[in-house]
Amino acid sequence: MPSTADLPFLIRLLDDQDPAVQPVIEQQFSEFGGDISQDLAALGIQIPGAEQKRLMRFLAPGRRATLRDEWLIPTGGAAALEDDWEGFESILRQLSDFLHDGITLRPSLSDSLDMLTDEIRNDLPAPTADELRLWLFKERSFKGVGANADAEKNFDLCRVVDSKEGNPTSLGFLYILLAHRLGAQVEGCNYPGHFLTIIQSEGSAYLVDCFHSGRRFKIDSLLSAHPEISEKARMAVSAPSHLGIILVRYITELHHTLAGSGRAEDAKLFKKLLSTL
């Protein structure tokens, strides 16, 4: 197995076009577990832009193997995660690590959430769910991406924290995770086609659309004004979904994205992960 000391030599060979060399280099990088960001930082190595895509491709099998080997679901699958916040966040951390490029140095998902939580507490020591909504989506301008919302990078919660952009599901998950840390209650709404969240404010239940700048809708008024809403949609907005259910949605959406972008091996792995839930 290669060691950190081998990295400078292996990286110098990234642009070697010898057909006999490339498979060997790919095999060597696959044994690093998919992430060499800490090692690169420790060695002070910068990867030229032209070589980053090749290195990311070489690291991908290692991240796939790491996710497969570390995947742990309680007996009972998704149902067992109903109130298991620790298990829920642990799985999201694994998925965020999988979606990482393996090159860029960044905090773990838990550390990213902790730092953002501390920032919120400086302004709002004990926010309500609605106060958190306003802070996150109005004051700090977290929002939906302008294009390609279903791209793999937009499911990466660490990247969402850094860029302040995401898709409906990743932004909703961020809101839910931060609320839990801050003692507020934000729940998932498994609305067909567009993930939403549910909060209580001033005695009324509201839907919050995190993708569209956190705008909110009173649920009773929405249902009354739109009798054409399908029964499935009515059921979704009338009862929040527990952690296991929304996790299945997140992984299902990610599986569709991977399959649609031609990442067959990754899509196959996520189909297997879904079977455990």
HELIX and SHEET records of a PDB file:
HELIX    1   1 THR A    4  ASP A    6  5                                   3    
HELIX    2   2 LEU A    7  ARG A   12  1                                   6    
HELIX    3   3 GLN A   22  SER A   30  1                                   9    
HELIX    4   4 SER A   37  LEU A   43  1                                   7    
HELIX    5   5 GLY A   49  GLU A   70  1                                  22    
HELIX    6   6 GLY A   77  LEU A   81  5                                   5    
HELIX    7   7 TRP A   85  LEU A   99  1                                  15    
HELIX    8   8 LEU A  109  ASP A  123  1                                  15    
HELIX    9   9 ALA A  129  ARG A  133  1                                   5    
HELIX   10  10 LEU A  134  GLU A  139  3                                   6    
HELIX   11  11 GLU A  152  PHE A  155  5                                   4    
HELIX   12  12 LEU A  157  SER A  163  1                                   7    
HELIX   13  13 PRO A  168  LEU A  182  1                                  15    
HELIX   14  14 CYS A  210  HIS A  212  5                                   3    
HELIX   15  15 ILE A  219  ALA A  225  1                                   7    
HELIX   16  16 GLU A  231  SER A  238  1                                   8    
HELIX   17  17 LEU A  243  GLY A  260  1                                  18    
HELIX   18  18 ALA A  264  SER A  275  1                                  12    
SHEET    1   A 2 LYS A 143  GLY A 144  0                                        
SHEET    2   A 2 GLU A 165  GLY A 166  1                                        
SHEET    1   B 4 GLU A 187  CYS A 189  0                                        
SHEET    2   B 4 LEU A 196  SER A 201 -1                                        
SHEET    3   B 4 SER A 204  ASP A 209 -1                                        
SHEET    4   B 4 ARG A 215  LYS A 218 -1                                        
END                                                                             
